């Protein structure tokens, strides 16, 4: 509960002002739109980064052997960055990116007529905080529940800093021999949050699923802000961007070329560009196995998850009642803690059935199934969003002319091409960094970037870990940017 309180409160304190600043800067002409777009892209990259990658970046910045502790030796560390402080801060940075994106999106998907009426009596600044922000309460409440669910189900970050949560306790003491009481205790809080979010989805349903055009929305609407407001907004975006993305990434860059030596009893530190380039160059060969397995598991799980989620999203689009049930079910499944998912799959493959032992010991099928359990809901929500952009007339006409599977392939597939690719990438990225699920179910010899970072970071971030994380970060950032641009077009 302490971790949830810290993560949620800090994410709201950073995310909501960042959403206002994004909207304000966006009304400052072409340069303002470029700045706001750059900030939104940075937040998308931050959300796409797995938690273990955020932990590696902040550990390289402020943790053991972090570059902020330039005078430390192997026996010293930055004492403030540990326990609840470190765990809560990392969760809060991820939560701030989620809150900023959701709040900005919620305040821009509102009726232009309502907001224009409010602006007749209020300034843009007051209208945003007193009218548009309260109207976006479902999005804000959803981010609160999502951030709380992440904090209550993830154990990678808290395990690094020795901060015991329910999920971490289960992983440490009950993973080998779980019992019913431990399982129920571990899933009680996450499932309670999941049911809360599911209830929110049912109560605050949007308008019927018809395409929304730009002229109906308030995105970028309004007069240019006052210079003082613009300066404050730019400052907020700069500060939020530094805390969420720039500082941790800079920590990895600095750490990769950072050297500490003892000369005549005194500690000397310096940064070498040549050393950084050399370590970055050799990282693909040193960690080739981790990159290969990450690519294989992420790619296969992404394709499988999108293939399973596509028919569900298509059925839900034509049947609103079924869609509501799928919405709640997907949220509940996603909120099941990763260690329990992995151990459940391991338990299933221990059944005395023909071929199960061979599949468990000699194939990746159990690993892919375990990763897909929480990746399918992600793919489902991406595809669900894509189907909201297809008009009822098109779907009704295609249902009259084609059977279900023929309609999916001939009609839906071209219209949903971008959403399908996005679903594969989003599910694959999530699966590639889902360390809590991967640890219990990965076979011997299979190590992903996430699991290797999880093991190495317990002794602090050094240049090897920084090089390993930087390549992974580069791939995640490129995929997030490409998918974001394609969806924008």
MOUR-V914008 format. One record per residue. SS is DSSP state (alpha for helix, beta for strand, coil for the rest). PHI is phi in whole degrees, -180 to 180 (999 if undefined). PSI is psi in whole degrees, 0 to 359 (NA if undefined). Layout:
SS_PHI_PSI + SS_PHI_PSI
//
This chain:
coil_999_324 + alpha_-64_317 + alpha_-63_318 + alpha_-62_316 + alpha_-62_315 + alpha_-66_312 + alpha_-63_316 + alpha_-70_314 + alpha_-65_316 + alpha_-68_320 + alpha_-64_322 + alpha_-68_320 + alpha_-65_331 + alpha_-96_318 + alpha_-70_317 + alpha_-68_312 + alpha_-61_327 + alpha_-66_322 + alpha_-64_317 + alpha_-63_318 + alpha_-64_322 + alpha_-62_314 + alpha_-66_322 + alpha_-69_313 + alpha_-64_329 + alpha_-64_338 + coil_-93_15 + coil_-103_35 + alpha_86_194 + alpha_-64_316 + alpha_-63_320 + alpha_-62_319 + alpha_-64_321 + alpha_-64_318 + alpha_-64_315 + alpha_-66_321 + alpha_-63_319 + alpha_-63_320 + alpha_-65_317 + alpha_-63_320 + alpha_-63_318 + alpha_-62_321 + alpha_-68_323 + alpha_-62_317 + alpha_-62_319 + alpha_-63_320 + alpha_-69_323 + alpha_-71_336 + coil_-69_128 + coil_-62_156 + alpha_-59_324 + alpha_-65_331 + alpha_-74_320 + alpha_-60_318 + alpha_-63_319 + alpha_-63_319 + alpha_-67_315 + alpha_-75_331 + alpha_-67_322 + alpha_-69_339 + alpha_-90_308 + alpha_-129_1 + coil_-91_202 + coil_-62_130 + coil_64_19 + coil_-71_156 + coil_-73_344 + coil_-70_338 + coil_-100_67 + coil_-68_342 + coil_-107_14 + coil_-84_160 + coil_-113_185 + coil_-63_340 + coil_-96_1 + coil_-119_158 + coil_-152_167 + coil_-80_98 + coil_-62_332 + coil_-71_331 + coil_-93_81 + coil_-162_169 + alpha_56_226 + alpha_-65_325 + alpha_-61_308 + alpha_-68_312 + alpha_-63_314 + alpha_-65_322 + alpha_-66_315 + alpha_-65_315 + alpha_-63_323 + alpha_-68_325 + alpha_-67_318 + alpha_-64_316 + alpha_-63_325 + alpha_-64_320 + alpha_-64_317 + alpha_-63_315 + alpha_-65_317 + alpha_-61_313 + alpha_-65_314 + alpha_-67_319 + alpha_-67_316 + alpha_-61_315 + alpha_-63_317 + alpha_-65_325 + alpha_-80_345 + alpha_-98_347 + coil_-98_52 + coil_-124_161 + coil_-64_128 + alpha_-63_323 + alpha_-64_318 + alpha_-65_316 + alpha_-69_321 + alpha_-63_322 + alpha_-65_321 + alpha_-66_325 + alpha_-75_349 + coil_-69_333 + coil_-109_341 + coil_-127_158 + coil_-72_161 + alpha_-56_322 + alpha_-64_311 + alpha_-70_325 + alpha_-64_323 + alpha_-66_314 + alpha_-79_332 + alpha_-103_340 + alpha_-116_301 + alpha_-71_319 + alpha_-65_313 + alpha_-62_328 + alpha_-67_337 + coil_-94_19 + alpha_-59_326 + alpha_-61_323 + alpha_-67_319 + alpha_-68_316 + alpha_-64_324 + alpha_-63_319 + alpha_-66_324 + alpha_-61_314 + alpha_-67_319 + alpha_-63_313 + alpha_-64_322 + alpha_-66_321 + alpha_-66_319 + alpha_-62_316 + alpha_-66_330 + alpha_-89_347 + alpha_-110_334 + coil_-85_140 + coil_-124_359 + alpha_-70_313 + alpha_-69_312 + alpha_-65_328 + alpha_-67_326 + alpha_-63_325 + coil_-108_13 + coil_65_27 + coil_-101_111 + coil_-80_119 + coil_-116_176 + alpha_-63_314 + alpha_-63_321 + alpha_-69_321 + alpha_-60_318 + alpha_-63_317 + alpha_-64_321 + alpha_-78_319 + alpha_-113_344 + coil_-125_3 + coil_-66_323 + coil_-74_319 + coil_-138_76 + coil_-72_148 + coil_-123_168 + alpha_-63_320 + alpha_-63_317 + alpha_-65_320 + alpha_-66_314 + alpha_-65_321 + alpha_-64_322 + alpha_-71_322 + alpha_-92_353 + alpha_-60_306 + alpha_-66_312 + alpha_-59_319 + alpha_-70_328 + alpha_-62_317 + alpha_-65_321 + alpha_-63_317 + alpha_-66_326 + alpha_-63_316 + alpha_-67_322 + alpha_-64_320 + alpha_-62_319 + alpha_-61_320 + alpha_-63_323 + alpha_-75_323 + alpha_-76_316 + coil_-104_57 + coil_-71_145 + coil_-77_181 + coil_-65_169 + coil_-54_150 + coil_-73_77 + coil_-115_150 + coil_-61_141 + coil_-108_127 + coil_-94_159 + alpha_-60_326 + alpha_-71_346 + alpha_-87_349 + coil_-110_169 + coil_-103_11 + coil_-62_121 + coil_73_13 + coil_-88_149 + coil_116_166 + coil_-76_165 + coil_-63_140 + coil_-71_162 + coil_-66_152 + alpha_-55_321 + alpha_-65_317 + alpha_-64_320 + alpha_-64_319 + alpha_-66_318 + alpha_-64_318 + alpha_-64_316 + alpha_-63_320 + alpha_-63_319 + alpha_-64_315 + alpha_-62_319 + alpha_-64_316 + alpha_-66_314 + alpha_-64_318 + alpha_-63_322 + alpha_-65_313 + alpha_-69_320 + alpha_-83_322 + alpha_-123_305 + alpha_-64_312 + alpha_-64_311 + alpha_-64_321 + alpha_-66_319 + alpha_-61_325 + alpha_-60_318 + alpha_-65_317 + alpha_-64_316 + alpha_-67_319 + alpha_-66_328 + alpha_-66_335 + coil_-115_15 + beta_-86_133 + beta_-129_137 + beta_-124_129 + beta_-139_158 + beta_-111_118 + beta_-123_117 + coil_54_41 + coil_81_357 + beta_-112_149 + beta_-91_128 + beta_-121_138 + beta_-127_145 + beta_-156_165 + beta_-118_131 + coil_-117_119 + alpha_-64_319 + alpha_-62_318 + alpha_-63_317 + alpha_-62_315 + alpha_-64_321 + alpha_-65_315 + alpha_-67_323 + alpha_-68_326 + alpha_-69_321 + alpha_-87_349 + alpha_-59_317 + alpha_-60_328 + alpha_-81_322 + alpha_-67_318 + coil_-110_33 + alpha_-60_320 + alpha_-63_318 + alpha_-64_316 + alpha_-64_320 + alpha_-65_311 + alpha_-66_324 + alpha_-63_316 + alpha_-64_316 + alpha_-66_308 + alpha_-66_318 + alpha_-64_316 + alpha_-66_313 + alpha_-65_315 + alpha_-65_321 + alpha_-62_315 + alpha_-66_314 + alpha_-63_317 + alpha_-65_316 + alpha_-65_322 + alpha_-65_323 + alpha_-76_324 + alpha_-80_334 + alpha_-60_307 + alpha_-62_325 + alpha_-64_316 + alpha_-66_323 + alpha_-67_318 + alpha_-66_317 + alpha_-64_329 + alpha_-65_326 + alpha_-94_348 + coil_-130_95 + alpha_-57_321 + alpha_-66_319 + alpha_-65_322 + alpha_-63_320 + alpha_-64_320 + alpha_-65_319 + alpha_-66_323 + alpha_-60_309 + alpha_-66_317 + alpha_-62_318 + alpha_-64_321 + alpha_-66_317 + alpha_-63_316 + alpha_-64_319 + alpha_-65_329 + coil_-84_359 + coil_-70_128 + coil_-56_143 + alpha_-57_314 + alpha_-57_324 + alpha_-69_321 + alpha_-61_312 + alpha_-61_315 + alpha_-68_328 + alpha_-65_318 + alpha_-65_318 + alpha_-60_317 + alpha_-63_321 + alpha_-63_317 + coil_-77_359 + coil_-90_355 + coil_-62_148 + coil_-83_71 + coil_-121_148 + coil_-60_130 + coil_88_344 + alpha_-65_320 + alpha_-64_319 + alpha_-66_316 + alpha_-62_322 + alpha_-71_321 + alpha_-91_336 + alpha_-124_4 + coil_-134_169 + coil_-95_6 + alpha_-58_313 + alpha_-61_321 + alpha_-65_316 + alpha_-65_319 + alpha_-62_315 + alpha_-63_317 + alpha_-68_327 + alpha_-72_338 + alpha_-57_316 + alpha_-96_348 + alpha_-84_330 + alpha_-60_315 + alpha_-57_324 + alpha_-65_313 + alpha_-62_322 + alpha_-61_315 + alpha_-70_327 + alpha_-65_313 + alpha_-70_325 + alpha_-60_317 + alpha_-63_321 + alpha_-64_321 + alpha_-69_336 + alpha_-66_341 + coil_-89_1 + coil_-102_128 + coil_-68_155 + alpha_-63_327 + alpha_-64_317 + alpha_-63_314 + alpha_-66_319 + alpha_-65_319 + alpha_-64_317 + alpha_-68_328 + alpha_-67_331 + alpha_-75_333 + alpha_-101_334 + coil_-129_155 + coil_-72_172 + alpha_-60_305 + alpha_-70_325 + alpha_-67_323 + alpha_-66_320 + alpha_-59_319 + alpha_-82_319 + alpha_-88_327 + alpha_-106_305 + alpha_-70_322 + alpha_-60_312 + alpha_-64_321 + alpha_-71_332 + coil_-104_15 + alpha_-58_313 + alpha_-65_318 + alpha_-66_324 + alpha_-65_315 + alpha_-63_317 + alpha_-61_319 + alpha_-64_317 + alpha_-62_314 + alpha_-67_314 + alpha_-63_314 + alpha_-66_321 + alpha_-66_318 + alpha_-63_317 + alpha_-64_315 + alpha_-65_323 + alpha_-65_335 + coil_-112_12 + coil_-84_76 + alpha_-64_318 + alpha_-57_326 + alpha_-80_320 + alpha_-67_322 + alpha_-57_311 + alpha_-74_337 + alpha_-113_351 + coil_-72_134 + coil_-73_165 + coil_-58_139 + coil_89_350 + coil_-101_115 + coil_-135_125 + coil_-95_173 + alpha_-61_320 + alpha_-64_312 + alpha_-67_325 + alpha_-68_318 + alpha_-63_320 + alpha_-60_320 + alpha_-73_320 + alpha_-75_326 + alpha_-72_346 + alpha_-64_337 + alpha_-103_9 + coil_103_157 + coil_-87_125 + coil_-119_186 + alpha_-66_330 + alpha_-65_314 + alpha_-64_322 + alpha_-64_317 + alpha_-65_318 + alpha_-60_317 + alpha_-73_325 + alpha_-65_317 + alpha_-64_318 + alpha_-62_316 + alpha_-61_319 + alpha_-61_317 + alpha_-66_315 + alpha_-60_315 + alpha_-64_316 + alpha_-63_315 + alpha_-64_318 + alpha_-64_318 + alpha_-68_315 + alpha_-62_314 + alpha_-66_319 + alpha_-61_318 + alpha_-68_321 + alpha_-66_320 + alpha_-69_326 + alpha_-66_320 + coil_-66_NA
//
